[in-house]
Amino acid sequence: MRYITNRATGIILILFSLNSFAQDSKLLLDKPGKFKIVNWSVYGLGGSDFTKVEKDANFKKLCAIAEVVHQNPVMKDLKGFDCDATLYGRSYDKRNGYGIPCQLAFNFCSWSVRKNKEYKWTIEPPHWDIEVNRIVPPSMNNGFGYSTAKPTDQTKPGFNYDEWNKAGERLRDLFYTSKNKEAIARGIDRYADEVYIVYNPDRSAYWLLVKVKEVYSLLIDFWKLHPDKIQSEFMTKFLEDEYSNVSESDKDKYLDGTSIDGCISINTNVPVMRINPEYWNKNLPRSAIQIISFKCPVDKRIIENEMEEQLKNNDGTYHIGRFLREFDVNSLLSVIDK
C-alpha cells in the first residue's frame, strides 16, 4: 500500500481547495491592482563574496528591470490582480559566473469574489520569471547533470573525491539546447519558440558548440574516477567501446543537432553546448546586468486560447496571458549593461 506524505497531502489539499474555490467564485476583472517590489533575500545565498556596494548597486538595477516590465500596458493599468515583483537569489557559479545571479518572479495575485466576499490569490500564485546573470536558463540545463555527492559507502582503492568532483563539474558545464534558434533582433535570440536570451551582441558568444570527442572524453573521465569499482569499470568500457565505433571524421564534428551514427550515450539530434566564461565583461562591476532570459510563447493564438479557457473557469492565470499577449521583448534590451 502506498502512503502519501504530510507534505504531499498538504499540496493536494491546497490544489483541491483552489480548484473548489475557482468553481464557485468569479474573477474581479475591474478591481484596481497594485504593483510592488519584494526583496526575498536576493543576496542571502552563500558561495559568493559580493560587497555591500555591489549588492546595493545591483538591487537598483533589478528594480529598473521590474520598472521596465511595469510599463507593459497590462501592468501599467493594473486591474484584476496585484503584482508582487519578488527578487530571489540564485547559486553563484564560481567557475563560469561573474555577475550577481538572481531571479525576478512577477507574481500575479488575482482578485476574486465568492459569496459577496473578496479574495486575493496569495498562496503559490502563478508567476512569470526573468533569470538575471545566469548564462544557462534552468529549462536548458539538462542531460549532463551527473551528481558527485560525497560517497557514504566504501569506495574503490585509490578513489580521489576532488578529482572526481572536478570531472563532474566539467561535465555539468554541458547542456542540450533547442535546434530551433532564431535571431529576433540584435541582442535577442529565441529558442524553441519560447525561450528568449537578451545579451550584448558585441561580446564573445554566450554558448559554444562542443565536439563529439570532447563529450566522450568528459564522460569517460567521469566514469573512470567514479567511486564504485563495478560501475566505474562497466561504464568506462561501455563508453570506450561505443566511441571506438564512431568514425574518425565524426569524432571531430561539432554536436550541432546533426544525427551522428554510433553515438548512443549522447543525443545528437539537438545541439550540445557549453558555457563560454569569456562572454562576461569583467571590466564591468559585478552588479551589472550582462544577460537575462525568460519565456514567452511566440504564437499569440496559444496564449489567447489558454486565456479563453482560463476566463471561462475563473482562473487567475488568465492575467499572465493578458500580460504576455502585450509583452514587447525588445523592451528589455535597455537593461543590458554595455
C-alpha positions in Angstrom: 0.0 0.0 0.0 1.4 3.4 -0.9 1.2 6.3 1.6 1.1 10.0 0.9 3.4 12.1 3.0 2.1 15.0 5.0 3.7 17.5 2.6 2.1 15.8 -0.4 -1.2 15.7 1.4 -0.9 19.4 2.0 -0.2 20.2 -1.6 -3.1 18.1 -2.8 -5.4 19.8 -0.3 -4.2 23.2 -1.4 -4.8 22.3 -5.1 -8.2 20.9 -4.3 -9.2 24.0 -2.3 -8.0 26.3 -5.1 -9.9 24.3 -7.7 -13.1 24.2 -5.5 -12.7 28.0 -4.8 -12.4 28.7 -8.6 -15.5 26.7 -9.4 -17.8 28.9 -7.2 -16.0 32.2 -7.4 -15.7 34.9 -10.1 -12.7 37.0 -11.1 -12.9 40.7 -10.3 -11.6 41.9 -13.6 -12.1 45.6 -12.9 -10.7 45.8 -9.4 -7.7 48.2 -9.4 -4.4 46.4 -8.5 -1.1 47.4 -7.0 2.5 46.8 -8.2 5.3 46.4 -5.6 8.8 45.0 -5.4 9.7 42.5 -2.7 13.3 41.6 -1.9 13.2 38.0 -0.8 16.8 37.6 0.5 18.2 38.0 -3.0 21.7 38.1 -1.6 21.2 35.5 1.1 22.9 32.6 -0.8 26.4 31.6 0.2 29.3 30.9 -2.1 30.0 34.5 -3.1 31.9 37.4 -1.8 29.8 40.3 -3.1 30.3 43.5 -1.3 27.5 45.7 0.1 28.3 48.3 -2.5 27.9 45.7 -5.2 24.6 44.4 -3.7 23.1 47.9 -3.3 24.0 48.8 -6.9 22.7 45.5 -8.2 19.4 45.9 -6.3 18.8 49.3 -8.0 19.4 47.6 -11.4 16.9 44.8 -10.6 14.3 47.4 -9.6 15.0 49.1 -13.0 14.2 45.8 -14.7 11.0 45.5 -12.7 10.1 49.0 -13.8 10.6 48.2 -17.5 8.1 45.3 -17.0 5.8 47.6 -15.2 5.5 49.7 -18.4 3.6 46.8 -20.0 0.1 48.1 -20.7 -1.5 45.4 -18.6 0.8 46.3 -15.7 0.6 50.0 -16.1 -3.2 50.0 -15.9 -3.3 47.2 -13.3 -6.8 45.7 -12.9 -7.9 42.3 -11.6 -4.7 41.4 -9.8 -1.9 42.7 -7.7 1.7 42.1 -8.9 4.5 41.3 -6.5 7.8 41.5 -8.3 9.8 39.3 -6.0 13.6 39.1 -6.1 15.3 35.8 -5.4 18.9 34.8 -5.0 20.5 32.2 -7.2 23.5 29.9 -6.6 26.7 31.5 -7.8 28.9 29.6 -10.3 32.4 30.4 -9.3 33.9 28.6 -12.3 31.7 30.2 -15.0 30.0 33.1 -13.4 30.8 36.8 -12.8 27.7 39.0 -12.4 25.4 38.6 -9.4 22.8 35.9 -10.3 19.2 36.2 -9.3 15.6 35.8 -10.4 12.7 38.2 -10.7 9.4 36.4 -10.2 6.3 38.5 -11.1 3.5 37.0 -9.0 0.0 37.5 -10.4 -2.2 37.7 -7.3 -5.6 37.7 -8.8 -8.7 39.1 -7.1 -12.0 37.1 -7.0 -15.3 37.4 -5.2 -17.1 34.5 -3.5 -20.3 34.7 -1.5 -20.0 38.5 -1.7 -16.5 38.5 -0.2 -13.3 39.5 -2.0 -10.3 37.2 -2.0 -6.7 37.6 -3.3 -4.7 34.6 -4.6 -1.7 34.7 -2.2 -0.8 31.0 -1.8 1.6 29.9 -4.6 0.2 32.5 -7.1 1.0 32.0 -10.8 4.2 33.8 -11.8 6.3 34.9 -14.8 10.1 34.9 -14.3 13.2 36.7 -15.6 16.6 35.0 -14.9 19.4 37.5 -14.4 23.1 36.9 -15.0 22.6 33.2 -15.5 24.1 32.2 -18.8 22.1 28.9 -19.0 18.3 29.2 -18.3 17.1 26.4 -15.9 15.0 24.9 -18.7 18.0 24.1 -20.7 20.5 22.9 -18.1 19.8 19.2 -18.5 21.2 16.0 -19.8 24.6 16.2 -18.2 23.7 16.8 -14.6 25.9 13.9 -13.2 26.0 14.1 -9.4 29.2 14.0 -7.5 27.8 13.9 -4.0 30.4 12.7 -1.5 30.0 8.9 -1.2 28.9 7.4 2.1 29.6 3.8 1.2 33.0 2.2 0.8 34.9 3.4 -2.3 37.3 1.7 -4.7 41.0 1.7 -3.8 42.7 5.0 -4.8 39.5 6.9 -5.2 40.1 10.7 -5.2 36.9 12.7 -4.5 38.4 16.1 -5.5 39.4 14.8 -8.9 36.0 13.1 -9.5 34.2 16.2 -8.4 36.2 18.3 -10.9 35.4 15.8 -13.7 31.7 16.2 -12.7 31.9 20.0 -12.8 33.4 19.8 -16.3 30.6 17.5 -17.4 27.9 19.6 -15.9 29.1 22.6 -17.9 27.5 20.9 -20.9 23.8 21.1 -21.8 21.4 20.4 -24.6 19.6 23.2 -26.3 17.0 23.6 -29.0 17.9 23.1 -32.6 15.3 25.8 -33.3 17.2 29.1 -32.8 16.1 32.4 -34.2 17.8 35.8 -34.0 14.8 38.1 -33.2 16.8 41.3 -33.0 20.4 42.4 -32.4 20.9 41.1 -28.9 17.9 38.9 -28.7 17.8 35.2 -29.5 14.9 32.8 -29.2 15.0 29.1 -28.8 12.1 26.5 -29.2 9.6 29.3 -29.9 9.5 30.5 -26.3 12.9 30.9 -24.5 14.5 34.3 -25.0 18.1 35.3 -24.3 18.8 39.0 -24.1 22.5 39.8 -24.2 25.3 42.1 -25.5 26.0 41.0 -29.2 29.3 42.8 -29.1 30.8 40.2 -26.8 32.0 36.6 -27.3 29.2 34.1 -27.8 27.5 33.1 -24.6 27.4 29.4 -25.6 29.9 27.3 -27.5 29.3 24.2 -29.5 31.0 21.0 -28.3 32.7 18.3 -30.4 31.9 14.6 -30.2 35.3 13.7 -29.0 35.1 16.3 -26.2 31.9 14.9 -24.8 33.2 11.3 -24.8 36.4 12.4 -23.2 34.5 14.1 -20.3 32.1 11.1 -19.9 35.0 8.6 -19.8 37.0 10.7 -17.3 33.9 11.0 -15.1 33.3 7.2 -15.0 37.0 6.3 -14.7 37.1 8.4 -11.5 33.8 7.1 -10.1 33.9 5.7 -6.6 32.1 2.5 -7.3 34.5 0.0 -8.8 31.9 -2.1 -10.7 30.1 0.9 -12.1 33.3 2.6 -13.0 34.7 -0.4 -15.0 31.5 -1.2 -16.7 30.6 2.4 -17.8 34.2 3.2 -18.8 34.4 0.1 -21.1 30.9 0.7 -22.5 31.8 4.3 -23.4 35.2 3.4 -24.8 33.7 0.7 -27.0 30.9 3.0 -28.1 33.4 5.7 -29.0 35.6 3.3 -31.0 32.6 2.7 -33.3 32.3 6.3 -34.2 34.1 7.2 -37.4 37.2 9.4 -37.2 35.6 12.1 -39.2 32.5 12.2 -36.9 34.7 12.4 -33.8 35.9 15.8 -34.8 32.4 17.2 -35.6 30.6 19.7 -33.6 27.3 18.5 -32.0 25.1 21.0 -33.8 22.0 18.8 -33.9 23.0 16.7 -36.9 22.5 13.0 -36.1 25.8 11.0 -35.9 25.9 7.2 -36.3 27.3 5.3 -33.3 26.5 7.8 -30.6 24.2 6.2 -28.1 25.1 7.9 -24.9 24.7 11.4 -26.5 21.5 12.8 -28.1 23.0 14.1 -31.3 19.6 15.3 -32.6 19.9 18.5 -30.7 22.9 20.8 -30.2 25.3 20.2 -27.2 26.7 23.4 -25.8 28.9 24.6 -23.0 29.0 27.9 -21.2 31.5 30.4 -22.5 33.0 32.2 -19.5 34.6 34.7 -22.0 31.2 36.2 -22.6 31.4 38.1 -19.3 32.9 41.6 -19.5 34.9 41.7 -16.3 35.7 45.4 -16.7 32.1 46.0 -15.6 31.2 45.8 -11.9 29.7 42.5 -10.8 26.5 44.4 -10.1 26.0 45.0 -13.8 23.2 43.1 -15.8 25.0 41.3 -18.5 22.5 38.6 -19.7 18.9 37.8 -19.0 16.4 35.1 -20.1 12.7 34.5 -19.9 9.9 32.5 -21.5 7.2 33.9 -23.8 5.3 31.9 -26.4 5.8 33.2 -29.9 2.3 32.1 -31.1 -0.2 34.6 -29.6 -3.0 32.2 -30.6 -1.8 29.7 -28.0 -1.9 32.4 -25.3 -5.4 33.6 -26.4 -6.8 30.0 -26.5 -5.5 29.4 -23.0 -6.9 32.8 -21.8 -10.3 31.9 -23.1 -10.4 28.6 -21.1 -8.9 30.3 -18.0 -11.5 33.1 -18.1 -14.3 30.6 -18.6 -13.0 28.8 -15.4 -12.4 32.0 -13.5 -8.7 31.0 -13.3 -6.4 33.8 -12.2 -3.6 32.6 -14.6 -5.8 34.5 -17.1 -3.9 37.7 -16.2 -0.5 36.2 -17.2 -1.9 35.6 -20.7 -3.1 39.2 -20.8 0.4 40.4 -19.9 2.3 38.1 -22.3 -0.1 39.0 -25.2 1.0 42.6 -24.8 4.6 42.0 -23.9 7.3 43.6 -26.0 10.5 41.5 -25.7 12.5 44.4 -27.2 11.8 46.5 -24.1 14.3 44.5 -22.1 17.3 45.3 -24.4 17.8 48.5 -22.5 18.6 46.7 -19.2 21.8 45.1 -20.5 24.9 47.0 -19.4 27.4 47.6 -22.1 
